[in-house]
Each structure stands twice: as C-alpha cells, then as structure tokens.
Amino acid sequence: MKKLIAVVSILIILSLSVFAKPTTRIKFAKGATKAVVNGKLNGYKGLEKYVIRLRAGQRLQISGNKYITLSVFAPNGEDVMDRAANCNGTADISPTVAGDYKIEVVECQKADPWKGNFKLTLKVK
C-alpha cells in the first residue's frame, strides 16, 4: 500500500510539472529599447510568467493593454512593485540592479472578469 501511494504521488508531481507553463524570456531586438510580448489569461486563476535580463542602473517601464496586475521581482527575489489601490497594470522600476527580473501577470481582481489575450509593452532605458 505504501508503494502504491508513493507511485501515485510521484505521478501527480510529474504530471503537474509537465503541464506547468514555462517562463518566457523577453529579448530585445539589437539596438531596440522597446519590446512587446503577447500573453493569454484564462480568468482569475490564469498566470503568465516572464523574465528579462537588465543591467545595473537601467529604468524598466511596463504597461499592459488590459486589466492586469503585475508583480515584478528583482534578481534577489524582492518584490519591487510600488503597490497602489488600483490594478497595478503598470510598473516603473529605476534604478535596476544587474540580473534577471521576474514578471508575473494575472487578471486584475478589482475589475470585471475577462479571458483572452493581452499585450505587455516593456521599455528599457
């Protein structure tokens, strides 16, 4: 019985890792300071993850075209968002430290529900 429980547990963990959506790395065209990425959310439980590499002293600006909530994490894992009472669909982080910043996008729970595609515009100066 213990072996059966162990096997079932391993299968559940493996199936969750197979179906988990990978993190998307955001890359800029050579010489560009702006990038646009597309994502899709399937309601309040949807989550899109991105990562972007920045140099020290840069300014990162992010904006979305739908009612979204952004979470931005510095390379050390610290949440660098300046939270307000609104949906937090934009971010302005300056100055940055060198490394990979993680960006998570969810549907804003303070707005009407929606499902579908969104666009993120990222500017780095």
Residue, then its C-alpha position, 0 to 999 in steps of 0.5 A: m500500500k505504501k508503494l502504491i501511494a508513493v507511485v501515485s504521488i510521484l505521478i501527480i508531481l510529474s504530471l503537474s510539472v509537465f503541464a506547468k507553463p514555462t517562463t518566457r524570456i523577453k529579448f530585445a531586438k539589437g539596438a531596440t529599447k522597446a519590446v512587446v510580448n503577447g500573453k493569454l489569461n484564462g480568468y482569475k486563476g490564469l498566470e503568465k510568467y516572464v523574465i528579462r535580463l537588465r543591467a545595473g542602473q537601467r529604468l524598466q517601464i511596463s504597461g499592459n493593454k488590459y486589466i492586469t496586475l503585475s508583480v515584478f521581482a528583482p534578481n534577489g527575489e524582492d518584490v519591487m512593485d510600488r503597490a497602489a489601490n488600483c490594478n497595478g497594470t503598470a510598473d516603473i522600476s529605476p534604478t535596476v540592479a544587474g540580473d534577471y527580473k521576474i514578471e508575473v501577470v494575472e487578471c486584475q481582481k478589482a475589475d470585471p472578469w475577462k479571458g483572452n489575450f493581452k499585450l505587455t509593452l516593456k521599455v528599457k532605458 
